[in-house]
Amino acid sequence: MKRANFPYFINGSITLGLSFGIVSLLARWVTGNTILSSPETLIKYGLLGGIGYALMGGLSLFLFGFLAKKIRRTFSGGLTIGDVLKERLSPAGYWYMISALILLSLNSMFVQAMGAGILIHTIFPIPVFPGLALFLAFCLFIGGIGGMRRIHKLAGINVTLIFAAVIIIPLYFYIQEGVRTVFVGIKLYHPYILFFKNKEAIWFLFTAILVGFGQIVIDGATWQRVFMLKKEKVQLTFALTGLIWATVPLALSSLLMIIIFGRGYENIYSLVFELVDKIQPTILILLFVLFCFSAISSALSSELQATAALFSKNVIGSVRSLTDSGHLRIVYIFSGLVCLFLLVAVSILMPRPLELLFFFGNVYAAMIPPMIYIILSKNKVPSIIPFSSLIGGAGGYILLAIAGDLNGIWVSFGLSFVLCLSVLVYKSFKNFLVG
């Protein structure tokens, strides 16, 4: 396949085996949100929160493996999530879902860019705007222009840096300080972290899994990798990826405990980066900085590439015929505009990562029932199925002030689930009567 071909931009024309499939998925899902939300989760919910955040991604990837196996077997000719939606949905439902997916992808990329902005502001003595501009230009070069081939070229390096950092740095500090010293310091200054009977933390755990699964089930970059995996390796790849991914938030939680033991703190989001002040060997400082930038740039590049491919193939390509060069031109322009939007948005807005994740958690949760319905269905699905996510998400937001953030997410999921289940029961009953 020629490298100028648009399908080559989407999947790089290779089939992923077990090992590289895991590497590719890890490079996508160890993100800036993983790094920035770990401090808030640990401080707000204690060790149960840290464990819950690890389970969120780990179990979500594991559970999606069952659907991924079905997707790979049923839609073997697909390249993007939009191809499946076009095959199963009516025009109204299709355009609604595509619009929702692009908006949610922009939100996800905004979180990554925000993480890069916080990192640049905290570590380097330079203004955020030019530093972020350079970072986004790098992501544009990798994902928006280079495509899947260039992303995969760097995936192995990214994963190596990530696990070198989360293994070597905690090991270094615990050997230096001693496990008992850290434990005593945490117990004295932050005893709430060791409290395991926190009902709110348990509720957070289950809600986090719901939100995490909702993120994965609509993630265009993950769907692209599903179509690239060997059919017989799909489920095992996701299961092992989930198991390995869960170690990263746990390692970050252990790093945070090293930072705060024996003292207080002023800013939750500076905690991770205060580690730089505690690290003495320059090589470990460099490793930590490379870990942060590698994780964020890898996730953002993958999301940018997948969203640009979705926009060109399933939005523009659905209304007009394009050659490969035409598709690539659309991809480059779209990617450039997205990076410009992220640069301006992050320079103006700086919300809290965990708060942003759970603000959109209503939509992620409401997307789960219709997406499962679409994946498992054998024919075209009724328009109410995709729009059930809109009804569920709106219902959750309406009750947000009364129910609270976490309860509102379950309301969104419940409304969407009831609507999809009602359609399924009605169709089954109708077929029974006709039969």
ChimeraX attribute file (.defattr): number of C-alpha atoms within 10 A of each C-alpha:
attribute: neighborCount
match mode: 1-to-1
recipient: residues
	/A:1	9
	/A:2	10
	/A:3	13
	/A:4	11
	/A:5	16
	/A:6	23
	/A:7	20
	/A:8	17
	/A:9	26
	/A:10	23
	/A:11	21
	/A:12	21
	/A:13	16
	/A:14	11
	/A:15	15
	/A:16	21
	/A:17	16
	/A:18	18
	/A:19	12
	/A:20	16
	/A:21	23
	/A:22	25
	/A:23	20
	/A:24	24
	/A:25	24
	/A:26	24
	/A:27	29
	/A:28	25
	/A:29	24
	/A:30	24
	/A:31	23
	/A:32	28
	/A:33	22
	/A:34	22
	/A:35	21
	/A:36	28
	/A:37	21
	/A:38	29
	/A:39	26
	/A:40	20
	/A:41	22
	/A:42	28
	/A:43	18
	/A:44	17
	/A:45	24
	/A:46	23
	/A:47	22
	/A:48	24
	/A:49	28
	/A:50	28
	/A:51	22
	/A:52	27
	/A:53	27
	/A:54	27
	/A:55	24
	/A:56	25
	/A:57	29
	/A:58	25
	/A:59	22
	/A:60	23
	/A:61	30
	/A:62	21
	/A:63	18
	/A:64	21
	/A:65	23
	/A:66	15
	/A:67	19
	/A:68	26
	/A:69	21
	/A:70	17
	/A:71	21
	/A:72	22
	/A:73	14
	/A:74	14
	/A:75	15
	/A:76	14
	/A:77	11
	/A:78	18
	/A:79	22
	/A:80	25
	/A:81	25
	/A:82	23
	/A:83	15
	/A:84	20
	/A:85	23
	/A:86	18
	/A:87	15
	/A:88	19
	/A:89	21
	/A:90	16
	/A:91	12
	/A:92	12
	/A:93	20
	/A:94	21
	/A:95	18
	/A:96	16
	/A:97	23
	/A:98	19
	/A:99	14
	/A:100	17
	/A:101	21
	/A:102	18
	/A:103	13
	/A:104	19
	/A:105	22
	/A:106	18
	/A:107	16
	/A:108	24
	/A:109	24
	/A:110	24
	/A:111	27
	/A:112	28
	/A:113	27
	/A:114	27
	/A:115	28
	/A:116	26
	/A:117	22
	/A:118	20
	/A:119	24
	/A:120	21
	/A:121	17
	/A:122	17
	/A:123	14
	/A:124	10
	/A:125	9
	/A:126	11
	/A:127	11
	/A:128	19
	/A:129	16
	/A:130	12
	/A:131	18
	/A:132	25
	/A:133	17
	/A:134	12
	/A:135	21
	/A:136	23
	/A:137	15
	/A:138	14
	/A:139	26
	/A:140	23
	/A:141	18
	/A:142	25
	/A:143	28
	/A:144	33
	/A:145	22
	/A:146	18
	/A:147	29
	/A:148	26
	/A:149	19
	/A:150	17
	/A:151	25
	/A:152	21
	/A:153	12
	/A:154	15
	/A:155	22
	/A:156	16
	/A:157	13
	/A:158	28
	/A:159	23
	/A:160	14
	/A:161	20
	/A:162	23
	/A:163	16
	/A:164	15
	/A:165	24
	/A:166	21
	/A:167	14
	/A:168	13
	/A:169	20
	/A:170	19
	/A:171	14
	/A:172	13
	/A:173	18
	/A:174	16
	/A:175	9
	/A:176	9
	/A:177	11
	/A:178	12
	/A:179	12
	/A:180	10
	/A:181	14
	/A:182	20
	/A:183	17
	/A:184	14
	/A:185	17
	/A:186	22
	/A:187	16
	/A:188	13
	/A:189	14
	/A:190	20
	/A:191	13
	/A:192	17
	/A:193	19
	/A:194	16
	/A:195	14
	/A:196	14
	/A:197	9
	/A:198	15
	/A:199	11
	/A:200	13
	/A:201	23
	/A:202	17
	/A:203	14
	/A:204	21
	/A:205	21
	/A:206	17
	/A:207	22
	/A:208	26
	/A:209	22
	/A:210	24
	/A:211	28
	/A:212	23
	/A:213	25
	/A:214	24
	/A:215	25
	/A:216	20
	/A:217	23
	/A:218	20
	/A:219	21
	/A:220	26
	/A:221	27
	/A:222	25
	/A:223	22
	/A:224	20
	/A:225	25
	/A:226	31
	/A:227	25
	/A:228	23
	/A:229	23
	/A:230	18
	/A:231	19
	/A:232	13
	/A:233	17
	/A:234	28
	/A:235	25
	/A:236	16
	/A:237	26
	/A:238	28
	/A:239	21
	/A:240	18
	/A:241	26
	/A:242	27
	/A:243	17
	/A:244	16
	/A:245	24
	/A:246	21
	/A:247	18
	/A:248	23
	/A:249	26
	/A:250	21
	/A:251	21
	/A:252	24
	/A:253	27
	/A:254	20
	/A:255	21
	/A:256	21
	/A:257	23
	/A:258	23
	/A:259	23
	/A:260	19
	/A:261	19
	/A:262	17
	/A:263	11
	/A:264	11
	/A:265	11
	/A:266	7
	/A:267	10
	/A:268	16
	/A:269	20
	/A:270	17
	/A:271	20
	/A:272	21
	/A:273	19
	/A:274	17
	/A:275	18
	/A:276	18
	/A:277	10
	/A:278	12
	/A:279	16
	/A:280	10
	/A:281	8
	/A:282	10
	/A:283	9
	/A:284	17
	/A:285	18
	/A:286	13
	/A:287	17
	/A:288	24
	/A:289	17
	/A:290	16
	/A:291	22
	/A:292	23
	/A:293	20
	/A:294	24
	/A:295	27
	/A:296	31
	/A:297	28
	/A:298	29
	/A:299	27
	/A:300	30
	/A:301	31
	/A:302	28
	/A:303	25
	/A:304	31
	/A:305	27
	/A:306	29
	/A:307	28
	/A:308	28
	/A:309	32
	/A:310	25
	/A:311	22
	/A:312	21
	/A:313	26
	/A:314	20
	/A:315	16
	/A:316	14
	/A:317	16
	/A:318	12
	/A:319	9
	/A:320	8
	/A:321	11
	/A:322	15
	/A:323	11
	/A:324	15
	/A:325	12
	/A:326	13
	/A:327	22
	/A:328	24
	/A:329	15
	/A:330	20
	/A:331	27
	/A:332	21
	/A:333	13
	/A:334	19
	/A:335	25
	/A:336	20
	/A:337	12
	/A:338	20
	/A:339	23
	/A:340	14
	/A:341	14
	/A:342	23
	/A:343	23
	/A:344	13
	/A:345	14
	/A:346	22
	/A:347	15
	/A:348	9
	/A:349	10
	/A:350	15
	/A:351	11
	/A:352	15
	/A:353	23
	/A:354	17
	/A:355	13
	/A:356	16
	/A:357	20
	/A:358	19
	/A:359	17
	/A:360	18
	/A:361	28
	/A:362	31
	/A:363	26
	/A:364	26
	/A:365	33
	/A:366	33
	/A:367	32
	/A:368	22
	/A:369	23
	/A:370	22
	/A:371	20
	/A:372	14
	/A:373	17
	/A:374	20
	/A:375	17
	/A:376	13
	/A:377	11
	/A:378	10
	/A:379	10
	/A:380	13
	/A:381	20
	/A:382	16
	/A:383	15
	/A:384	17
	/A:385	25
	/A:386	28
	/A:387	22
	/A:388	23
	/A:389	30
	/A:390	22
	/A:391	18
	/A:392	28
	/A:393	28
	/A:394	19
	/A:395	21
	/A:396	31
	/A:397	21
	/A:398	14
	/A:399	16
	/A:400	19
	/A:401	10
	/A:402	11
	/A:403	15
	/A:404	12
	/A:405	20
	/A:406	21
	/A:407	18
	/A:408	27
	/A:409	31
	/A:410	23
	/A:411	25
	/A:412	30
	/A:413	30
	/A:414	19
	/A:415	22
	/A:416	30
	/A:417	22
	/A:418	14
	/A:419	19
	/A:420	23
	/A:421	16
	/A:422	13
	/A:423	15
	/A:424	16
	/A:425	11
	/A:426	12
	/A:427	12
	/A:428	12
	/A:429	12
	/A:430	11
	/A:431	10
	/A:432	9
	/A:433	8
	/A:434	7
	/A:435	6
